[in-house]
Amino acid sequence: MTDRRLLVVNAVGLTPRLLEHAPRLRALADRGWQATLDTVLPAVTCTVQSTFLTGADPADHGAVANGWYFRDLGEVYLWRQHNRLVRGEKVWETARRHRPGFRTANICWWYAMGATTDWTVTPRPVYHADGRKSPDCYTRPVALHDELTSELGPFPLFNYWGPTASIRSTEWIVAATRKLLPRADLTLCYVPHLDYDLQRFGPGSEQARQAVRDLDAALAPLLDDAEAAGTAVMVLSEYGITPADQPVHVNRLLREEGFLEVYTQEGMEYLDPWASRAFAVADHQCAHVYVRDPADLPEVTELLRGLDGVELVLDREAQTGYGLDHERSGELVLFAGPGAWFTYYYWLSDESAPDFARGVDIHRKPGYDPAELFLNPADPLVKARAAANLVRKRVGLRYTMNVVPLDPGCVRGTHGRPHESPEDGPLLLCTDPSLARDRVAATEVRDLMLGLVGVPAPAGPTPL
C-alpha cells in the first residue's frame, strides 16, 4: 500500500461563480480538475459533512439538519458535537481497515468530539460558573491544546460566529492545519469565512467578492505546504449561498392557529415543545415540523402548504425520495422557495421575546438565527454597549451581549434548498487528474477521498 496523503479543505459557500475571484484556488483547479458537486438535502453543514464522511444519505447517518427535536428528551438541540450522533463508518475508519496505522487530523469539521481521529481541534468555549463564556477550543490529544494556543493564541471564538465574525478565525484554523499537515495521512480542514458576508450582504455583493479574495489569500500558505510535501488536495463546499429577501415565520403561524404553545417566565416566552401539537425547528431553508398527534397532520399540512414562501411540504412517504426518512426528521419537512428562508421566531410581540433572542446563543435558540451575524441596526448605541460589555468581560464581570436584532430583514443570503443553477451551487476541486470527472455526488466524496489515499474505491459497504 502506498503512503499517499490527502488534504481536504471544506471551503463552505464556495461556488463556481465565486471561484473567479480566487486566483490561488483557480490555479489549483487548472492544474487538476473541477466538478459540480451534487449535494444532499438539506444543504446545511452538519448534514452535508456527515454525508461526505460516511457516503450515506441523511436517512442512514441521521444528521437530518444542524439540529432537531430530541423526542426522548423533549428538547430542541442544535449544534451538538458528539460524533456518535452520526451513524456509520467514517472515512478514516474505512481507510484504517485497509491501511493499518492510517492517521487523520480533523481541524474544525463538525461532530468532532468523541471521534476516532488521531488529532482533533474543534471550537469549545469555557463556560464559567458565573455565566461568562470565554473563547477556547477542545483538542485531542490534550497536549495539542497548549501547543496550538501558545503559538497561535486562544481560538478566536468571537471571530468564528456572531457580529464580529471575520477572516481571523479562518487564519487561525489554517495555521493550526499547517501544524498538523505533516503528521497526518488525511487532514480535514474546515474554513468558515464565506458563511459571513455572503449571508450579511448577499452572494453578489462586493463584500462577498472581497471575502473570496481574503479566503484565497488565507489558504495560499496551506496549499503551498501541501504542494511542497507532495500531498494531494481536495477543496469542496457544502452548499452555495443564494440571495435572501423573504423571512418565513412558520412557528408564528402555527401559534396563531393554536398548534404551538409557549410558557412564560419573567415576562419572557419560551417554546413549550412538550405541550405543542406542532412546531418547527427552522434551519435556513429547511424546517422540520414535529406533529404530536397524527390526526393533526392533514390540517397542519394544508396550513403550511398555504404559507407564502413554502415550496415543498414532505410527509414521511415523500421524505423517502429525498433521503430524509429518519426517525429524527419531523413528521413534515418543509423547503422554502427561492429567496425565502425560515425563522425560528415563535413570539408574537418582541416585548415577549426571550433574552437569548437578542444575543448570540446557538445552543438555546430552538432554530437557526442568521441575525446573529448583525449588530442591531435599529439601536444607535449598540456598538457602544457591545464595547462596554467587552470591557466587563475582560475584567471578569458578568455581561449580557444583547445586540442581535429581532428584525430578520437584514439577512441577504441563505441556503438549504435545491440549487437552481450549478454556477451558484457547491463544487469540488482536486489536484489528481487521474480521478477527474464532471460531477460528483455528495455520497461519492467518501470513496473519492479513499481513492486519493490509495484505498480502492468503493471500499465496501459502510456499516450502519
Solvent accessible surface area in square Angstrom, and as a share of the most:
residue,aa,sasa,rsa
1,M,140,0.62
2,T,85,0.49
3,D,102,0.53
4,R,93,0.34
5,R,67,0.24
6,L,1,0.01
7,L,0,0.00
8,V,0,0.00
9,V,0,0.00
10,N,0,0.00
11,A,0,0.00
12,V,0,0.00
13,G,0,0.00
14,L,0,0.00
15,T,5,0.03
16,P,19,0.12
17,R,117,0.43
18,L,10,0.05
19,L,7,0.03
20,E,110,0.49
21,H,52,0.23
22,A,0,0.00
23,P,80,0.50
24,R,42,0.15
25,L,0,0.00
26,R,92,0.34
27,A,37,0.28
28,L,3,0.01
29,A,9,0.07
30,D,113,0.59
31,R,131,0.48
32,G,18,0.17
33,W,18,0.06
34,Q,75,0.34
35,A,4,0.03
36,T,29,0.17
37,L,4,0.02
38,D,54,0.28
39,T,32,0.18
40,V,17,0.10
41,L,23,0.12
42,P,0,0.00
43,A,0,0.00
44,V,0,0.00
45,T,10,0.06
46,C,0,0.00
47,T,0,0.00
48,V,0,0.00
49,Q,4,0.02
50,S,4,0.03
51,T,0,0.00
52,F,0,0.00
53,L,10,0.05
54,T,0,0.00
55,G,25,0.24
56,A,12,0.09
57,D,55,0.29
58,P,1,0.01
59,A,24,0.19
60,D,63,0.33
61,H,0,0.00
62,G,0,0.00
63,A,0,0.00
64,V,0,0.00
65,A,1,0.00
66,N,2,0.01
67,G,3,0.03
68,W,6,0.02
69,Y,27,0.10
70,F,30,0.12
71,R,100,0.36
72,D,128,0.66
73,L,106,0.53
74,G,5,0.05
75,E,60,0.27
76,V,18,0.10
77,Y,60,0.23
78,L,2,0.01
79,W,36,0.13
80,R,77,0.28
81,Q,20,0.09
82,H,88,0.39
83,N,14,0.07
84,R,202,0.74
85,L,33,0.16
86,V,8,0.05
87,R,94,0.34
88,G,16,0.16
89,E,22,0.10
90,K,12,0.05
91,V,1,0.01
92,W,2,0.01
93,E,45,0.20
94,T,0,0.00
95,A,1,0.00
96,R,71,0.26
97,R,132,0.48
98,H,69,0.31
99,R,20,0.07
100,P,117,0.74
101,G,61,0.59
102,F,4,0.02
103,R,86,0.31
104,T,0,0.00
105,A,0,0.00
106,N,2,0.01
107,I,0,0.00
108,C,1,0.01
109,W,0,0.00
110,W,26,0.09
111,Y,8,0.03
112,A,2,0.02
113,M,32,0.14
114,G,47,0.45
115,A,19,0.15
116,T,71,0.41
117,T,15,0.09
118,D,55,0.28
119,W,39,0.14
120,T,4,0.02
121,V,0,0.00
122,T,2,0.01
123,P,8,0.05
124,R,99,0.36
125,P,23,0.14
126,V,60,0.35
127,Y,124,0.47
128,H,57,0.25
129,A,120,0.93
130,D,50,0.26
131,G,54,0.52
132,R,50,0.18
133,K,58,0.25
134,S,25,0.16
135,P,34,0.21
136,D,29,0.15
137,C,8,0.05
138,Y,64,0.24
139,T,8,0.05
140,R,121,0.44
141,P,62,0.39
142,V,105,0.61
143,A,77,0.60
144,L,5,0.03
145,H,49,0.22
146,D,94,0.48
147,E,56,0.25
148,L,1,0.01
149,T,26,0.15
150,S,92,0.59
151,E,101,0.45
152,L,49,0.25
153,G,23,0.22
154,P,82,0.51
155,F,0,0.00
156,P,7,0.05
157,L,22,0.11
158,F,63,0.26
159,N,24,0.12
160,Y,28,0.11
161,W,47,0.17
162,G,1,0.01
163,P,31,0.19
164,T,75,0.44
165,A,5,0.04
166,S,37,0.24
167,I,41,0.21
168,R,137,0.50
169,S,0,0.00
170,T,0,0.00
171,E,87,0.39
172,W,16,0.06
173,I,0,0.00
174,V,6,0.04
175,A,29,0.22
176,A,0,0.00
177,T,0,0.00
178,R,102,0.37
179,K,67,0.29
180,L,0,0.00
181,L,9,0.04
182,P,88,0.55
183,R,78,0.28
184,A,2,0.01
185,D,4,0.02
186,L,3,0.01
187,T,1,0.00
188,L,0,0.00
189,C,0,0.00
190,Y,14,0.05
191,V,0,0.00
192,P,4,0.03
193,H,13,0.06
194,L,1,0.00
195,D,16,0.08
196,Y,2,0.01
197,D,28,0.14
198,L,0,0.00
199,Q,3,0.01
200,R,30,0.11
201,F,90,0.37
202,G,6,0.06
203,P,23,0.15
204,G,60,0.57
205,S,22,0.14
206,E,88,0.40
207,Q,75,0.33
208,A,0,0.00
209,R,72,0.26
210,Q,79,0.35
211,A,3,0.02
212,V,0,0.00
213,R,87,0.32
214,D,47,0.25
215,L,1,0.00
216,D,6,0.03
217,A,69,0.53
218,A,15,0.11
219,L,0,0.00
220,A,24,0.19
221,P,49,0.31
222,L,0,0.00
223,L,2,0.01
224,D,71,0.37
225,D,41,0.21
226,A,0,0.00
227,E,103,0.46
228,A,96,0.74
229,A,75,0.58
230,G,69,0.66
231,T,12,0.07
232,A,23,0.18
233,V,5,0.03
234,M,0,0.00
235,V,0,0.00
236,L,0,0.00
237,S,0,0.00
238,E,0,0.00
239,Y,1,0.01
240,G,0,0.00
241,I,3,0.02
242,T,31,0.18
243,P,89,0.56
244,A,3,0.03
245,D,115,0.59
246,Q,53,0.24
247,P,38,0.24
248,V,4,0.02
249,H,54,0.24
250,V,0,0.00
251,N,0,0.00
252,R,45,0.16
253,L,32,0.16
254,L,0,0.00
255,R,51,0.18
256,E,113,0.51
257,E,93,0.42
258,G,42,0.40
259,F,3,0.01
260,L,6,0.03
261,E,82,0.37
262,V,35,0.20
263,Y,84,0.32
264,T,84,0.49
265,Q,104,0.46
266,E,166,0.74
267,G,49,0.47
268,M,40,0.18
269,E,24,0.11
270,Y,31,0.12
271,L,16,0.08
272,D,22,0.12
273,P,13,0.08
274,W,134,0.47
275,A,34,0.26
276,S,2,0.01
277,R,80,0.29
278,A,0,0.00
279,F,4,0.02
280,A,0,0.00
281,V,1,0.01
282,A,0,0.00
283,D,1,0.00
284,H,9,0.04
285,Q,1,0.01
286,C,0,0.00
287,A,0,0.00
288,H,1,0.00
289,V,0,0.00
290,Y,8,0.03
291,V,8,0.05
292,R,143,0.52
293,D,64,0.33
294,P,101,0.64
295,A,81,0.63
296,D,17,0.09
297,L,47,0.24
298,P,91,0.57
299,E,104,0.47
300,V,0,0.00
301,T,17,0.10
302,E,110,0.49
303,L,41,0.20
304,L,0,0.00
305,R,138,0.50
306,G,66,0.64
307,L,35,0.17
308,D,113,0.58
309,G,15,0.15
310,V,22,0.13
311,E,84,0.38
312,L,50,0.25
313,V,18,0.10
314,L,8,0.04
315,D,64,0.33
316,R,87,0.32
317,E,145,0.65
318,A,40,0.31
319,Q,0,0.00
320,T,82,0.48
321,G,73,0.70
322,Y,82,0.31
323,G,13,0.12
324,L,0,0.00
325,D,60,0.31
326,H,13,0.06
327,E,112,0.50
328,R,32,0.12
329,S,0,0.00
330,G,0,0.00
331,E,33,0.15
332,L,1,0.00
333,V,0,0.00
334,L,0,0.00
335,F,0,0.00
336,A,0,0.00
337,G,9,0.09
338,P,86,0.54
339,G,13,0.13
340,A,1,0.00
341,W,4,0.02
342,F,0,0.00
343,T,2,0.01
344,Y,1,0.01
345,Y,5,0.02
346,Y,1,0.00
347,W,0,0.00
348,L,92,0.46
349,S,47,0.30
350,D,60,0.31
351,E,147,0.66
352,S,25,0.16
353,A,3,0.02
354,P,0,0.00
355,D,67,0.35
356,F,15,0.06
357,A,1,0.01
358,R,79,0.29
359,G,10,0.09
360,V,44,0.25
361,D,37,0.19
362,I,53,0.27
363,H,59,0.26
364,R,128,0.47
365,K,4,0.02
366,P,11,0.07
367,G,3,0.03
368,Y,16,0.06
369,D,8,0.04
370,P,4,0.02
371,A,0,0.00
372,E,3,0.01
373,L,3,0.01
374,F,30,0.13
375,L,53,0.26
376,N,38,0.19
377,P,104,0.65
378,A,88,0.68
379,D,28,0.15
380,P,126,0.79
381,L,114,0.57
382,V,11,0.06
383,K,149,0.63
384,A,66,0.51
385,R,82,0.30
386,A,14,0.11
387,A,56,0.43
388,A,53,0.41
389,N,17,0.09
390,L,60,0.30
391,V,84,0.48
392,R,105,0.38
393,K,41,0.18
394,R,179,0.65
395,V,100,0.58
396,G,33,0.32
397,L,88,0.44
398,R,150,0.55
399,Y,52,0.20
400,T,87,0.50
401,M,50,0.22
402,N,58,0.29
403,V,2,0.01
404,V,2,0.01
405,P,3,0.02
406,L,21,0.10
407,D,97,0.50
408,P,12,0.08
409,G,34,0.33
410,C,27,0.16
411,V,3,0.02
412,R,111,0.40
413,G,1,0.01
414,T,3,0.02
415,H,3,0.02
416,G,0,0.00
417,R,18,0.07
418,P,50,0.31
419,H,47,0.21
420,E,135,0.60
421,S,35,0.23
422,P,73,0.46
423,E,75,0.34
424,D,41,0.21
425,G,3,0.02
426,P,4,0.03
427,L,1,0.00
428,L,0,0.00
429,L,0,0.00
430,C,0,0.00
431,T,41,0.24
432,D,27,0.14
433,P,91,0.57
434,S,91,0.59
435,L,49,0.24
436,A,56,0.44
437,R,92,0.34
438,D,123,0.64
439,R,127,0.46
440,V,0,0.00
441,A,32,0.25
442,A,1,0.01
443,T,49,0.28
444,E,76,0.34
445,V,0,0.00
446,R,10,0.04
447,D,31,0.16
448,L,6,0.03
449,M,1,0.00
450,L,0,0.00
451,G,17,0.17
452,L,1,0.00
453,V,3,0.02
454,G,16,0.16
455,V,1,0.00
456,P,90,0.57
457,A,51,0.39
458,P,114,0.72
459,A,10,0.08
460,G,36,0.35
461,P,122,0.77
462,T,31,0.18
463,P,79,0.50
464,L,127,0.63
